[in-house]
Amino acid sequence: MPEIIDDLTVDIPNAKEGFRLLFSAEPMPEYEIKVIRGRKSGGGHYYTVEGTEKEGWLCAALLRYYRTAPEALYAKAEGIEEEVKVDQSAETEE
């Protein structure tokens, strides 16, 4: 999956610092890739990017989101805006 994720994030500035990956078993607006479930292996499944020979393995953790591994997954990646970080050390005791 790393190469597939790299393809999804290539145009996201600072993706190595973080990004949001959205996925669904149903088509979603503006999805970027569709992956098709293939062979089962090691408790997970291999998925192939539709229209390519790119393949990646998704572990059984996918079953935390779905009762069974979906036939297909639709995904898109997007940047995350920097969150305002509160410096808790600056808090004063009363």
C-alpha beads as a LAMMPS data file, in Angstrom:
LAMMPS data file: protein, C-alpha beads

94 atoms
93 bonds

1 atom types
1 bond types

-500.0 500.0 xlo xhi
-500.0 500.0 ylo yhi
-500.0 500.0 zlo zhi

Masses

1 110.0

Atoms # bond

1 1 1 0.000 0.000 0.000
2 1 1 2.811 2.525 0.547
3 1 1 3.290 3.121 -3.195
4 1 1 -0.455 3.579 -3.695
5 1 1 -0.611 6.070 -0.832
6 1 1 2.415 7.883 -2.282
7 1 1 0.500 8.253 -5.561
8 1 1 -2.530 9.632 -3.708
9 1 1 -0.495 12.191 -1.778
10 1 1 1.955 13.339 -4.466
11 1 1 0.206 16.726 -4.857
12 1 1 -0.379 17.346 -1.147
13 1 1 2.128 19.813 0.311
14 1 1 3.889 18.435 3.387
15 1 1 2.097 15.079 3.132
16 1 1 4.935 13.484 5.096
17 1 1 3.832 15.657 8.017
18 1 1 0.283 14.310 7.779
19 1 1 -2.737 14.028 5.526
20 1 1 -6.331 12.813 5.711
21 1 1 -7.256 9.575 3.928
22 1 1 -10.957 9.109 3.299
23 1 1 -12.293 5.744 2.153
24 1 1 -15.676 4.147 1.598
25 1 1 -17.152 0.913 0.287
26 1 1 -19.512 3.120 -1.779
27 1 1 -18.469 5.680 -4.391
28 1 1 -17.990 9.097 -2.810
29 1 1 -17.782 12.538 -4.406
30 1 1 -14.417 13.212 -6.001
31 1 1 -12.846 9.867 -5.118
32 1 1 -9.378 9.483 -6.591
33 1 1 -8.979 5.721 -6.762
34 1 1 -11.035 2.582 -6.662
35 1 1 -9.365 -0.583 -5.427
36 1 1 -10.779 -4.051 -6.060
37 1 1 -10.475 -6.886 -3.527
38 1 1 -8.342 -9.794 -4.655
39 1 1 -6.818 -12.778 -2.961
40 1 1 -6.884 -13.334 0.778
41 1 1 -3.541 -13.487 2.547
42 1 1 -2.290 -13.321 6.120
43 1 1 -5.653 -12.361 7.600
44 1 1 -6.108 -9.521 5.118
45 1 1 -6.678 -9.071 1.401
46 1 1 -4.748 -7.750 -1.547
47 1 1 -6.470 -4.917 -3.397
48 1 1 -5.660 -3.811 -6.947
49 1 1 -6.047 -0.220 -8.162
50 1 1 -8.703 -0.305 -10.873
51 1 1 -7.219 0.020 -14.348
52 1 1 -3.658 -0.701 -13.206
53 1 1 -1.521 -3.561 -11.990
54 1 1 -0.717 -1.743 -8.734
55 1 1 -1.539 -3.927 -5.789
56 1 1 -1.415 -3.479 -2.039
57 1 1 -2.301 -5.501 1.027
58 1 1 -4.792 -4.347 3.648
59 1 1 -4.622 -6.120 6.983
60 1 1 -7.507 -7.459 9.049
61 1 1 -7.762 -4.076 10.833
62 1 1 -10.066 -3.190 7.929
63 1 1 -12.623 -5.348 9.730
64 1 1 -12.832 -2.698 12.445
65 1 1 -14.714 -0.623 9.878
66 1 1 -16.521 -3.351 7.909
67 1 1 -18.039 -6.726 8.854
68 1 1 -16.334 -8.308 5.847
69 1 1 -13.666 -6.994 3.514
70 1 1 -15.492 -4.904 0.870
71 1 1 -15.414 -5.978 -2.773
72 1 1 -14.184 -2.474 -3.605
73 1 1 -12.980 0.597 -1.760
74 1 1 -13.042 4.175 -2.991
75 1 1 -10.464 6.572 -1.585
76 1 1 -9.134 10.099 -1.713
77 1 1 -6.435 11.930 0.183
78 1 1 -6.407 15.552 1.222
79 1 1 -4.162 17.864 3.175
80 1 1 -4.869 18.787 6.746
81 1 1 -4.763 22.348 7.880
82 1 1 -2.398 23.071 10.713
83 1 1 -4.224 22.939 13.991
84 1 1 -3.628 25.625 16.530
85 1 1 -1.545 23.990 19.221
86 1 1 -2.124 25.151 22.755
87 1 1 1.011 25.328 24.843
88 1 1 -0.244 23.860 28.091
89 1 1 3.023 24.689 29.824
90 1 1 2.066 28.352 29.548
91 1 1 -0.931 27.847 31.840
92 1 1 -0.514 29.421 35.245
93 1 1 -1.604 27.999 38.539
94 1 1 -3.840 30.111 40.748

Bonds

1 1 1 2
2 1 2 3
3 1 3 4
4 1 4 5
5 1 5 6
6 1 6 7
7 1 7 8
8 1 8 9
9 1 9 10
10 1 10 11
11 1 11 12
12 1 12 13
13 1 13 14
14 1 14 15
15 1 15 16
16 1 16 17
17 1 17 18
18 1 18 19
19 1 19 20
20 1 20 21
21 1 21 22
22 1 22 23
23 1 23 24
24 1 24 25
25 1 25 26
26 1 26 27
27 1 27 28
28 1 28 29
29 1 29 30
30 1 30 31
31 1 31 32
32 1 32 33
33 1 33 34
34 1 34 35
35 1 35 36
36 1 36 37
37 1 37 38
38 1 38 39
39 1 39 40
40 1 40 41
41 1 41 42
42 1 42 43
43 1 43 44
44 1 44 45
45 1 45 46
46 1 46 47
47 1 47 48
48 1 48 49
49 1 49 50
50 1 50 51
51 1 51 52
52 1 52 53
53 1 53 54
54 1 54 55
55 1 55 56
56 1 56 57
57 1 57 58
58 1 58 59
59 1 59 60
60 1 60 61
61 1 61 62
62 1 62 63
63 1 63 64
64 1 64 65
65 1 65 66
66 1 66 67
67 1 67 68
68 1 68 69
69 1 69 70
70 1 70 71
71 1 71 72
72 1 72 73
73 1 73 74
74 1 74 75
75 1 75 76
76 1 76 77
77 1 77 78
78 1 78 79
79 1 79 80
80 1 80 81
81 1 81 82
82 1 82 83
83 1 83 84
84 1 84 85
85 1 85 86
86 1 86 87
87 1 87 88
88 1 88 89
89 1 89 90
90 1 90 91
91 1 91 92
92 1 92 93
93 1 93 94
